[in-house]
Amino acid sequence: MDFLIVGLGNPGPKYEKSHHNAGFLALDHLAQQLGCPVTRAKFQALTGQAELCGHKVLLMKPQTFMNLSGNAVGAAARFYHLTPDRVLVIYDDIALAPGRLRIRPSGSAGGHNGIKSIIAALGSEAFPRVRIGVGERRGGEADLADFVLSDFSAADRKEIFARFDDICTAAGLIVEGKISEAMNRFNTR
C-alpha cells in the first residue's frame, strides 16, 4: 500500500448528512470515481483498496466516532508501514465557508477532535489534509456540537457537494507528490 486516504465522520444513519460527515461523503465520492466499494471491515474502519494515479491506496472511513479516529488511522499506518506524509485526511472545517477547500501538507488540529486523535496516533502533525468548509454555526444552533452534528442546509449541501470532484483531483495530485499544485489550484475559489 502506497497511501492511506481517510475521510472523517461519524458512523451510522443518524449522522449521515451532518456537517461532521463531510469527510465521509467526499471519500464516498472518491470511492465511486475509482469504482471501489469501501465496505471491508478492517482496523476499526470500513476500507477499500484502489489504484489512484498509479499508486495503491487504502480508502478508509473510521467507525470509531470522530474523537477516536486515530485508533483506525494509526493501526492502518503501522500495518502498512506508512509514514505520516503518506496519510491524507479529508475532513470538515467550520472556519471555512461552505464548499471552500484548504489543502495543507501539515498543521495543528485547530480544535478538530478527529485530527487531534490522528496526531496523537501518528505522533506527528506532518500529514497532508484537505479541509472542506461547512460554514459556521448560525444563531439557531445552541453550541458547536449541535451544529456539527446537524444536517446541511440545502444551499450548503449544494456548495459542499459541488467541490467533491475537485477533492478527487486534489487527492490524485497529493498521491503523486504534487501537493503544491493541489494547493495552488484549489485553495482559492
Backbone as CSV, one residue per row, in Angstrom:
resi,resn,N_x,N_y,N_z,CA_x,CA_y,CA_z,C_x,C_y,C_z
1,MET,0.850,-1.179,0.000,0.000,0.000,0.000,0.894,1.239,0.000
2,ASP,0.625,2.162,-0.921,1.445,3.369,-1.031,0.905,4.544,-0.234
3,PHE,-0.407,4.582,-0.019,-1.028,5.744,0.606,-2.302,5.328,1.323
4,LEU,-2.603,6.019,2.400,-3.859,5.859,3.122,-4.646,7.151,2.932
5,ILE,-5.865,7.049,2.447,-6.727,8.218,2.275,-7.929,8.033,3.193
6,VAL,-8.058,8.938,4.143,-9.052,8.821,5.202,-10.081,9.934,5.082
7,GLY,-11.344,9.571,5.113,-12.423,10.544,5.242,-12.941,10.464,6.662
8,LEU,-13.067,11.599,7.335,-13.534,11.595,8.721,-15.040,11.823,8.804
9,GLY,-15.635,11.183,9.792,-17.065,11.317,10.046,-17.454,10.462,11.224
10,ASN,-18.740,10.361,11.445,-19.292,9.511,12.496,-20.133,8.423,11.841
11,PRO,-20.032,7.181,12.323,-20.788,6.084,11.708,-22.277,6.153,12.048
12,GLY,-23.055,5.533,11.197,-24.477,5.381,11.456,-25.349,6.368,10.706
13,PRO,-26.596,5.958,10.436,-27.517,6.792,9.654,-27.888,8.113,10.338
14,LYS,-27.812,8.154,11.644,-28.164,9.380,12.383,-27.286,10.557,11.962
15,TYR,-26.021,10.296,11.629,-25.060,11.358,11.319,-24.751,11.477,9.833
16,GLU,-25.400,10.643,9.022,-25.050,10.502,7.618,-24.941,11.828,6.858
17,LYS,-25.865,12.754,7.111,-25.895,14.011,6.347,-25.453,15.200,7.197
18,SER,-24.693,14.938,8.243,-24.286,16.016,9.148,-23.018,16.720,8.650
19,HIS,-22.804,17.939,9.155,-21.617,18.716,8.809,-20.334,17.923,9.091
20,HIS,-20.307,17.222,10.222,-19.117,16.474,10.628,-18.809,15.314,9.686
21,ASN,-19.741,14.936,8.833,-19.526,13.807,7.929,-19.100,14.226,6.527
22,ALA,-18.698,15.465,6.360,-18.248,15.923,5.036,-17.091,15.064,4.523
23,GLY,-16.204,14.636,5.405,-15.080,13.789,5.001,-15.536,12.428,4.502
24,PHE,-16.495,11.808,5.203,-17.061,10.535,4.747,-17.674,10.703,3.358
25,LEU,-18.460,11.770,3.199,-19.169,11.985,1.936,-18.193,12.205,0.778
26,ALA,-17.138,12.975,1.021,-16.128,13.197,-0.020,-15.405,11.893,-0.355
27,LEU,-15.100,11.090,0.670,-14.426,9.807,0.419,-15.336,8.873,-0.367
28,ASP,-16.632,8.881,-0.059,-17.578,8.065,-0.823,-17.560,8.461,-2.298
29,HIS,-17.456,9.747,-2.568,-17.407,10.238,-3.955,-16.127,9.744,-4.635
30,LEU,-15.011,9.846,-3.937,-13.739,9.349,-4.481,-13.833,7.852,-4.751
31,ALA,-14.386,7.105,-3.802,-14.530,5.651,-3.974,-15.378,5.326,-5.194
32,GLN,-16.447,6.086,-5.384,-17.307,5.871,-6.552,-16.539,6.162,-7.833
33,GLN,-15.758,7.243,-7.852,-14.962,7.588,-9.032,-13.959,6.476,-9.366
34,LEU,-13.432,5.844,-8.326,-12.427,4.791,-8.519,-13.046,3.407,-8.675
35,GLY,-14.377,3.311,-8.556,-15.053,2.025,-8.657,-14.669,1.083,-7.530
36,CYS,-14.519,1.633,-6.341,-14.019,0.871,-5.198,-14.981,0.962,-4.014
37,PRO,-15.685,-0.114,-3.697,-16.546,-0.060,-2.522,-15.713,0.030,-1.236
38,VAL,-16.155,0.845,-0.311,-15.477,0.992,0.982,-16.352,0.271,2.006
39,THR,-16.244,-1.061,2.001,-17.155,-1.880,2.796,-16.445,-2.936,3.646
40,ARG,-15.153,-3.111,3.457,-14.442,-4.152,4.197,-14.104,-3.659,5.596
41,ALA,-14.536,-4.397,6.602,-14.251,-4.025,7.989,-12.825,-4.431,8.336
42,LYS,-11.995,-3.418,8.637,-10.597,-3.661,8.986,-10.090,-2.436,9.730
43,PHE,-9.284,-2.622,10.746,-8.690,-1.526,11.529,-9.753,-0.662,12.210
44,GLN,-10.867,-1.212,12.636,-11.972,-0.442,13.230,-12.485,0.603,12.237
45,ALA,-12.522,0.209,10.967,-12.930,1.122,9.908,-13.551,0.333,8.766
46,LEU,-14.218,1.039,7.876,-14.612,0.466,6.596,-13.525,0.869,5.610
47,THR,-13.053,-0.091,4.826,-11.926,0.162,3.933,-12.202,-0.385,2.536
48,GLY,-11.411,0.078,1.605,-11.433,-0.423,0.242,-10.089,-0.134,-0.401
49,GLN,-9.606,-1.050,-1.215,-8.325,-0.864,-1.898,-8.570,-0.443,-3.332
50,ALA,-7.795,0.532,-3.760,-7.948,1.050,-5.121,-6.598,1.485,-5.652
51,GLU,-6.607,1.897,-6.911,-5.418,2.493,-7.507,-5.770,3.921,-7.898
52,LEU,-4.909,4.849,-7.506,-5.101,6.261,-7.818,-3.802,6.802,-8.392
53,CYS,-3.847,7.240,-9.626,-2.664,7.799,-10.309,-1.464,6.850,-10.232
54,GLY,-1.737,5.551,-10.407,-0.666,4.560,-10.427,-0.180,4.125,-9.052
55,HIS,-0.838,4.561,-7.987,-0.440,4.201,-6.622,-1.538,3.384,-5.952
56,LYS,-1.123,2.365,-5.196,-2.076,1.582,-4.422,-2.482,2.388,-3.192
57,VAL,-3.793,2.596,-3.033,-4.292,3.377,-1.905,-5.328,2.572,-1.129
58,LEU,-5.338,2.798,0.174,-6.381,2.247,1.025,-7.306,3.392,1.390
59,LEU,-8.554,3.281,0.972,-9.567,4.260,1.336,-10.159,3.827,2.675
60,MET,-10.369,4.806,3.577,-10.786,4.451,4.939,-11.813,5.416,5.493
61,LYS,-12.845,4.824,6.149,-13.827,5.573,6.926,-13.826,4.984,8.337
62,PRO,-13.111,5.620,9.283,-13.082,5.092,10.658,-14.492,4.953,11.227
63,GLN,-14.717,3.876,11.947,-16.033,3.616,12.533,-16.008,3.772,14.055
64,THR,-15.048,4.506,14.559,-14.823,4.664,15.995,-15.445,5.930,16.560
65,PHE,-16.191,6.670,15.793,-16.655,8.020,16.080,-15.474,8.976,15.991
66,MET,-15.786,10.208,15.689,-14.798,11.219,15.329,-13.639,11.316,16.323
67,ASN,-13.943,11.403,17.607,-12.906,11.674,18.617,-11.865,10.574,18.739
68,LEU,-12.145,9.403,18.199,-11.205,8.280,18.282,-10.708,7.842,16.897
69,SER,-10.795,8.714,15.923,-10.392,8.379,14.546,-8.953,7.888,14.464
70,GLY,-8.102,8.383,15.331,-6.696,7.999,15.318,-6.471,6.518,15.565
71,ASN,-7.386,5.859,16.270,-7.234,4.421,16.517,-7.144,3.656,15.198
72,ALA,-8.073,3.949,14.289,-8.110,3.261,12.997,-6.945,3.703,12.113
73,VAL,-6.712,5.007,12.062,-5.659,5.539,11.195,-4.285,5.039,11.637
74,GLY,-4.019,5.088,12.934,-2.736,4.624,13.457,-2.508,3.150,13.188
75,ALA,-3.548,2.334,13.375,-3.415,0.890,13.146,-3.088,0.596,11.688
76,ALA,-3.769,1.265,10.754,-3.509,1.031,9.329,-2.120,1.533,8.932
77,ALA,-1.738,2.699,9.432,-0.416,3.250,9.096,0.698,2.323,9.590
78,ARG,0.534,1.778,10.787,1.546,0.846,11.320,1.572,-0.452,10.502
79,PHE,0.414,-0.981,10.184,0.322,-2.240,9.449,1.012,-2.140,8.089
80,TYR,0.791,-1.028,7.393,1.358,-0.852,6.049,2.689,-0.095,6.050
81,HIS,3.211,0.192,7.237,4.497,0.902,7.381,4.485,2.231,6.615
82,LEU,3.410,2.983,6.795,3.262,4.268,6.131,3.702,5.396,7.055
83,THR,4.544,6.270,6.556,4.939,7.451,7.310,3.789,8.465,7.247
84,PRO,3.735,9.414,8.193,2.615,10.368,8.205,2.401,11.107,6.885
85,ASP,3.462,11.385,6.146,3.286,12.101,4.877,2.587,11.251,3.818
86,ARG,2.316,9.977,4.127,1.582,9.066,3.230,0.156,8.819,3.723
87,VAL,-0.309,9.684,4.627,-1.659,9.581,5.176,-2.392,10.886,4.853
88,LEU,-3.344,10.835,3.940,-4.139,12.002,3.559,-5.467,11.950,4.302
89,VAL,-5.804,13.044,4.990,-7.049,13.094,5.757,-7.952,14.178,5.167
90,ILE,-9.206,13.811,4.919,-10.226,14.722,4.380,-11.270,14.926,5.467
91,TYR,-11.535,16.196,5.820,-12.452,16.442,6.943,-13.099,17.818,6.860
92,ASP,-14.109,18.008,7.702,-14.894,19.238,7.753,-14.152,20.341,8.506
93,ASP,-14.460,21.591,8.141,-13.875,22.741,8.835,-14.938,23.828,8.968
94,ILE,-15.275,24.181,10.202,-16.301,25.199,10.436,-15.773,26.615,10.255
95,ALA,-14.471,26.771,10.107,-13.892,28.107,9.919,-13.890,28.529,8.455
96,LEU,-14.278,27.637,7.570,-14.301,27.938,6.137,-15.745,27.977,5.638
97,ALA,-16.016,28.864,4.696,-17.348,28.956,4.097,-17.699,27.635,3.411
98,PRO,-18.979,27.302,3.345,-19.387,26.049,2.709,-18.812,25.913,1.302
99,GLY,-18.149,24.781,1.065,-17.562,24.486,-0.230,-16.149,25.006,-0.426
100,ARG,-15.667,25.803,0.481,-14.287,26.307,0.370,-13.331,25.176,0.754
101,LEU,-12.232,25.039,0.049,-11.237,24.000,0.349,-9.962,24.647,0.873
102,ARG,-9.303,23.951,1.777,-7.993,24.373,2.266,-7.130,23.121,2.350
103,ILE,-6.104,23.064,1.509,-5.189,21.925,1.444,-3.878,22.347,2.085
104,ARG,-3.341,21.485,2.944,-2.085,21.767,3.636,-1.268,20.469,3.767
105,PRO,0.070,20.590,3.776,0.914,19.401,3.948,1.026,18.977,5.412
106,SER,0.658,19.861,6.341,0.757,19.557,7.773,0.042,20.667,8.532
107,GLY,0.024,20.552,9.861,-0.578,21.610,10.670,-1.137,21.074,11.967
108,SER,-1.586,21.993,12.787,-2.153,21.624,14.078,-3.577,21.093,13.892
109,ALA,-4.173,20.675,14.989,-5.534,20.158,14.947,-6.554,21.276,14.765
110,GLY,-6.208,22.486,15.159,-7.139,23.600,15.011,-8.452,23.376,15.739
111,GLY,-8.414,22.632,16.838,-9.629,22.378,17.612,-10.471,21.216,17.120
112,HIS,-10.061,20.551,16.048,-10.826,19.424,15.494,-10.413,18.149,16.227
113,ASN,-11.352,17.530,16.934,-11.028,16.372,17.765,-10.594,15.144,16.972
114,GLY,-11.121,14.971,15.770,-10.667,13.858,14.940,-9.210,14.011,14.557
115,ILE,-8.814,15.226,14.220,-7.417,15.496,13.855,-6.514,15.371,15.083
116,LYS,-6.980,15.827,16.233,-6.210,15.654,17.479,-5.896,14.181,17.704
117,SER,-6.893,13.343,17.504,-6.731,11.904,17.705,-5.727,11.315,16.707
118,ILE,-5.767,11.776,15.463,-4.841,11.263,14.445,-3.417,11.736,14.737
119,ILE,-3.253,12.985,15.143,-1.928,13.490,15.510,-1.341,12.648,16.634
120,ALA,-2.155,12.348,17.638,-1.682,11.527,18.763,-1.298,10.123,18.289
121,ALA,-2.100,9.536,17.411,-1.839,8.166,16.939,-0.603,8.089,16.053
122,LEU,-0.394,9.093,15.215,0.758,9.089,14.307,2.001,9.685,14.953
123,GLY,1.812,10.399,16.060,2.936,11.065,16.717,3.502,12.194,15.879
124,SER,2.649,12.782,15.025,3.125,13.813,14.106,1.956,14.638,13.592
125,GLU,2.240,15.909,13.287,1.278,16.778,12.599,1.567,16.827,11.100
126,ALA,2.612,16.138,10.670,3.107,16.250,9.293,2.418,15.273,8.348
127,PHE,1.094,15.366,8.266,0.355,14.580,7.282,-0.517,15.534,6.467
128,PRO,-0.657,15.276,5.147,-1.457,16.161,4.306,-2.932,16.068,4.664
129,ARG,-3.611,17.183,4.424,-5.039,17.195,4.714,-5.779,18.089,3.736
130,VAL,-7.028,17.728,3.502,-7.951,18.540,2.716,-9.104,18.890,3.645
131,ARG,-9.214,20.180,3.960,-10.307,20.653,4.813,-11.435,21.169,3.919
132,ILE,-12.656,20.743,4.229,-13.838,21.142,3.472,-14.644,22.104,4.332
133,GLY,-14.847,23.311,3.834,-15.648,24.278,4.573,-17.089,23.838,4.672
134,VAL,-17.613,23.854,5.897,-19.030,23.541,6.127,-19.753,24.739,6.734
135,GLY,-19.030,25.856,6.915,-19.647,27.073,7.444,-19.681,27.099,8.958
136,GLU,-19.956,28.270,9.464,-20.040,28.464,10.911,-21.469,28.262,11.386
137,ARG,-21.593,27.910,12.640,-22.945,27.763,13.193,-23.636,29.122,13.174
138,ARG,-24.911,29.047,12.953,-25.699,30.267,12.914,-26.421,30.440,14.245
139,GLY,-27.182,31.454,14.385,-27.844,31.771,15.650,-28.691,30.659,16.235
140,GLY,-29.260,29.796,15.408,-30.169,28.770,15.903,-29.507,27.594,16.594
141,GLU,-28.215,27.391,16.373,-27.538,26.243,16.981,-26.995,26.649,18.349
142,ALA,-27.378,25.917,19.368,-27.009,26.271,20.741,-25.502,26.194,20.969
143,ASP,-24.879,25.160,20.468,-23.428,25.054,20.655,-22.793,24.362,19.446
144,LEU,-21.486,24.294,19.486,-20.739,23.746,18.362,-21.116,22.295,18.076
145,ALA,-21.244,21.480,19.117,-21.584,20.068,18.913,-22.934,19.930,18.203
146,ASP,-23.909,20.731,18.607,-25.210,20.673,17.937,-25.080,21.015,16.460
147,PHE,-24.250,22.004,16.152,-24.085,22.414,14.758,-23.413,21.326,13.926
148,VAL,-22.253,20.840,14.368,-21.516,19.884,13.531,-22.258,18.563,13.369
149,LEU,-23.155,18.258,14.303,-23.923,17.017,14.206,-25.266,17.212,13.524
150,SER,-25.568,18.451,13.131,-26.823,18.729,12.430,-26.628,18.535,10.926
151,ASP,-27.751,18.394,10.212,-27.711,18.198,8.762,-27.398,19.512,8.043
152,PHE,-26.840,19.366,6.844,-26.575,20.521,5.987,-27.887,21.184,5.591
153,SER,-27.853,22.497,5.397,-28.974,23.159,4.727,-28.866,22.783,3.245
154,ALA,-29.944,22.976,2.497,-29.920,22.634,1.067,-28.869,23.457,0.326
155,ALA,-28.756,24.743,0.662,-27.783,25.614,-0.009,-26.351,25.192,0.315
156,ASP,-26.073,24.906,1.591,-24.728,24.486,1.980,-24.380,23.151,1.347
157,ARG,-25.322,22.239,1.337,-25.093,20.923,0.737,-24.680,21.075,-0.733
158,LYS,-25.365,21.950,-1.450,-25.053,22.174,-2.864,-23.622,22.687,-3.023
159,GLU,-23.220,23.655,-2.214,-21.872,24.226,-2.276,-20.803,23.178,-1.964
160,ILE,-21.053,22.371,-0.943,-20.073,21.370,-0.490,-19.945,20.241,-1.514
161,PHE,-21.071,19.684,-1.940,-21.033,18.569,-2.882,-20.457,18.984,-4.231
162,ALA,-20.592,20.251,-4.594,-20.047,20.739,-5.861,-18.522,20.672,-5.892
163,ARG,-17.879,20.533,-4.741,-16.416,20.503,-4.673,-15.828,19.091,-4.636
164,PHE,-16.668,18.083,-4.623,-16.160,16.717,-4.477,-15.272,16.292,-5.644
165,ASP,-15.576,16.712,-6.859,-14.694,16.376,-7.985,-13.325,17.028,-7.792
166,ASP,-13.304,18.273,-7.304,-12.035,18.951,-7.026,-11.244,18.210,-5.951
167,ILE,-11.932,17.699,-4.949,-11.260,16.941,-3.886,-10.636,15.675,-4.464
168,CYS,-11.332,15.013,-5.375,-10.781,13.813,-6.025,-9.520,14.159,-6.812
169,THR,-9.568,15.249,-7.559,-8.400,15.684,-8.319,-7.254,16.021,-7.379
170,ALA,-7.558,16.744,-6.289,-6.527,17.113,-5.309,-5.906,15.872,-4.685
171,ALA,-6.721,14.866,-4.363,-6.195,13.632,-3.777,-5.213,12.972,-4.733
172,GLY,-5.544,12.941,-6.019,-4.630,12.370,-7.011,-3.316,13.124,-7.074
173,LEU,-3.380,14.448,-7.052,-2.160,15.254,-7.072,-1.315,15.003,-5.821
174,ILE,-1.960,14.911,-4.674,-1.226,14.689,-3.416,-0.535,13.329,-3.436
175,VAL,-1.235,12.307,-3.912,-0.651,10.965,-4.003,0.552,10.963,-4.947
176,GLU,0.494,11.809,-5.977,1.603,11.920,-6.933,2.749,12.783,-6.409
177,GLY,2.602,13.337,-5.213,3.653,14.195,-4.658,3.565,15.635,-5.124
178,LYS,2.412,16.045,-5.601,2.221,17.390,-6.143,1.288,18.220,-5.257
179,ILE,1.554,18.230,-3.945,0.659,18.951,-3.047,0.675,20.452,-3.306
180,SER,1.820,20.998,-3.715,1.878,22.440,-4.029,0.931,22.779,-5.173
181,GLU,0.890,21.929,-6.179,-0.030,22.149,-7.295,-1.477,22.076,-6.821
182,ALA,-1.777,21.097,-5.966,-3.133,20.973,-5.425,-3.511,22.224,-4.630
183,MET,-2.582,22.722,-3.825,-2.840,23.927,-3.042,-3.083,25.126,-3.965
184,ASN,-2.241,25.283,-4.979,-2.381,26.416,-5.909,-3.702,26.371,-6.668
185,ARG,-4.147,25.175,-7.015,-5.381,25.042,-7.807,-6.643,25.185,-6.979
186,PHE,-6.630,24.667,-5.746,-7.892,24.531,-5.028,-8.030,25.340,-3.737
187,ASN,-6.971,25.964,-3.265,-7.111,26.753,-2.040,-7.788,28.096,-2.272
188,THR,-7.956,28.475,-3.529,-8.727,29.671,-3.844,-9.993,29.242,-4.541
189,ARG,-11.006,30.049,-4.452,-12.298,29.676,-5.027,-12.292,29.955,-6.503
